[in-house]
Amino acid sequence: MKLTELEKTILLVFLVFTKGSVDKYLQEDFIASKFTKRQRPIVRSYLRRLSRDGLLEKHPTEASYKLVKLGLKHASKILHEGTKLWKM
């Protein structure tokens, strides 16, 4: 699965603020507040996309999301790999 840098950052936000828990929901507004104002609409659309791809799970009644095991696996992998500064 190919993820954009913003999607990777969103997964890392979940990893940091839930401390790796797959049981804790984070509010959509809380997640969006961690990004600049011009990025917030994009973040909201990426949250829906990540939910559709099976990396996040949307709460049935509220505007909040949580990591699922597959999302936790991807977020941990992203954290372990780090960023690529040069094309090698």
Residue frames as qw, qx, qy, qz and C-alpha x, y, z in Angstrom:
[[0.000, 0.889, 0.458, 0.000, 0.00, 0.00, 0.00],
 [0.427, 0.303, 0.007, 0.852, 1.42, 3.36, -1.05],
 [0.268, -0.817, -0.435, 0.267, 0.90, 6.14, 1.52],
 [0.264, 0.811, -0.017, 0.521, 1.52, 9.85, 1.07],
 [0.371, 0.210, -0.515, 0.744, 3.76, 11.69, 3.51],
 [0.385, -0.334, 0.162, -0.845, 0.72, 13.35, 5.10],
 [0.871, -0.216, -0.295, -0.327, -0.97, 9.98, 5.62],
 [0.718, 0.067, -0.542, 0.431, 2.20, 8.67, 7.22],
 [0.064, 0.295, -0.385, 0.872, 2.26, 11.71, 9.51],
 [0.652, -0.329, -0.058, -0.681, -1.37, 11.12, 10.49],
 [0.893, -0.131, -0.431, 0.000, -0.56, 7.52, 11.42],
 [0.512, 0.160, -0.502, 0.679, 2.38, 8.75, 13.50],
 [0.290, -0.389, 0.182, -0.855, 0.08, 11.23, 15.29],
 [0.849, -0.289, -0.210, -0.390, -2.13, 8.30, 16.25],
 [0.810, 0.043, -0.486, 0.326, 0.86, 6.27, 17.38],
 [0.260, 0.283, -0.426, 0.819, 2.18, 9.07, 19.59],
 [0.373, -0.316, 0.177, -0.854, -1.06, 10.27, 21.16],
 [0.883, -0.229, -0.165, -0.376, -2.55, 6.81, 21.78],
 [0.314, -0.623, 0.706, -0.119, 0.82, 5.48, 22.96],
 [0.184, 0.253, -0.919, -0.242, 0.43, 2.48, 20.66],
 [0.387, 0.195, 0.784, -0.445, -3.00, 1.50, 21.95],
 [0.106, -0.157, -0.744, -0.641, -5.57, 0.18, 19.50],
 [0.181, -0.574, -0.788, 0.130, -8.43, 0.85, 21.94],
 [0.129, -0.594, -0.256, 0.752, -8.24, 4.64, 22.26],
 [0.370, 0.736, 0.476, 0.308, -10.24, 6.93, 19.98],
 [0.281, -0.297, 0.000, 0.913, -9.01, 10.39, 18.98],
 [0.325, 0.769, 0.392, -0.386, -11.38, 13.17, 17.96],
 [0.614, 0.546, 0.341, 0.457, -11.17, 14.32, 14.35],
 [0.023, 0.969, 0.014, 0.244, -10.84, 17.97, 15.46],
 [0.613, -0.706, 0.312, 0.172, -8.01, 17.08, 17.84],
 [0.770, 0.041, 0.440, 0.461, -6.08, 15.36, 15.06],
 [0.416, 0.747, 0.284, 0.434, -6.68, 18.21, 12.62],
 [0.244, -0.969, 0.033, -0.029, -5.52, 20.75, 15.22],
 [0.714, -0.455, 0.347, 0.404, -2.03, 19.27, 15.06],
 [0.556, 0.281, 0.462, 0.631, -1.65, 20.49, 11.46],
 [0.059, -0.171, 0.064, 0.981, -1.66, 23.94, 9.89],
 [0.459, 0.452, 0.386, -0.660, -4.98, 25.55, 9.00],
 [0.504, 0.502, -0.404, -0.575, -4.51, 25.06, 5.28],
 [0.245, 0.227, -0.937, -0.103, -3.85, 21.32, 5.75],
 [0.381, 0.019, 0.717, -0.584, -6.85, 20.58, 8.00],
 [0.765, 0.323, 0.052, -0.555, -9.40, 19.89, 5.22],
 [0.592, 0.446, -0.659, -0.126, -6.92, 17.55, 3.56],
 [0.033, -0.257, 0.880, -0.399, -6.27, 15.80, 6.88],
 [0.615, 0.121, 0.476, -0.617, -10.00, 15.19, 7.32],
 [0.796, 0.409, -0.224, -0.386, -10.28, 13.65, 3.86],
 [0.413, 0.438, -0.792, 0.105, -7.19, 11.50, 4.47],
 [0.351, -0.167, 0.759, -0.522, -8.73, 10.26, 7.73],
 [0.800, 0.264, 0.208, -0.497, -11.70, 8.99, 5.74],
 [0.677, 0.524, -0.495, -0.148, -9.35, 7.41, 3.18],
 [0.103, 0.403, -0.856, 0.307, -7.27, 5.70, 5.88],
 [0.578, 0.004, 0.598, -0.556, -10.48, 4.41, 7.43],
 [0.820, 0.409, -0.062, -0.397, -11.64, 3.06, 4.05],
 [0.542, 0.537, -0.646, 0.029, -8.23, 1.39, 3.53],
 [0.884, -0.300, -0.359, -0.021, -8.51, -0.42, 6.87],
 [0.504, 0.256, -0.463, 0.683, -5.76, 1.38, 8.79],
 [0.149, -0.093, 0.433, -0.884, -8.15, 3.36, 11.01],
 [0.153, -0.476, -0.862, -0.084, -11.58, 2.62, 12.39],
 [0.181, -0.379, -0.048, -0.906, -14.26, 5.31, 12.66],
 [0.153, 0.142, 0.760, -0.615, -16.40, 5.46, 15.78],
 [0.080, 0.455, 0.840, 0.285, -20.00, 4.53, 14.88],
 [0.084, -0.853, -0.516, 0.019, -21.63, 7.61, 16.44],
 [0.260, -0.867, 0.045, 0.424, -18.89, 10.22, 16.93],
 [0.566, 0.794, -0.190, 0.115, -16.37, 11.98, 14.69],
 [0.374, -0.716, 0.589, -0.013, -13.41, 10.08, 16.09],
 [0.811, 0.395, -0.426, -0.065, -11.01, 7.42, 14.89],
 [0.658, -0.579, 0.481, -0.002, -8.73, 4.76, 16.34],
 [0.203, 0.537, -0.784, -0.235, -5.86, 2.69, 15.03],
 [0.975, -0.020, 0.022, -0.222, -6.47, -0.91, 14.12],
 [0.794, -0.378, 0.392, 0.271, -3.76, -3.57, 14.29],
 [0.705, 0.438, 0.308, 0.464, -2.85, -3.14, 10.62],
 [0.110, 0.932, 0.016, 0.345, -2.56, 0.64, 11.11],
 [0.577, -0.764, 0.287, 0.039, -0.39, 0.13, 14.18],
 [0.844, -0.032, 0.370, 0.387, 1.87, -2.16, 12.17],
 [0.506, 0.679, 0.205, 0.491, 2.22, 0.45, 9.38],
 [0.172, -0.953, 0.082, -0.237, 2.81, 3.30, 11.87],
 [0.731, -0.568, 0.327, 0.187, 5.50, 1.31, 13.71],
 [0.781, 0.231, 0.340, 0.471, 7.17, 0.49, 10.40],
 [0.269, 0.859, 0.105, 0.423, 7.13, 4.17, 9.38],
 [0.422, -0.881, 0.197, -0.087, 8.63, 5.17, 12.73],
 [0.825, -0.312, 0.368, 0.293, 11.32, 2.52, 12.44],
 [0.688, 0.438, 0.308, 0.490, 12.28, 3.40, 8.85],
 [0.248, -0.586, -0.029, 0.771, 12.39, 7.14, 9.43],
 [0.454, 0.818, 0.085, -0.343, 12.39, 9.68, 6.62],
 [0.772, 0.201, 0.331, 0.504, 14.23, 9.36, 3.35],
 [0.108, -0.814, 0.053, 0.568, 16.36, 12.44, 2.83],
 [0.115, 0.548, -0.608, -0.563, 18.02, 11.36, -0.38],
 [0.906, 0.280, -0.009, -0.318, 16.93, 9.12, -3.18],
 [0.243, -0.555, 0.788, 0.109, 19.23, 6.14, -3.02]]
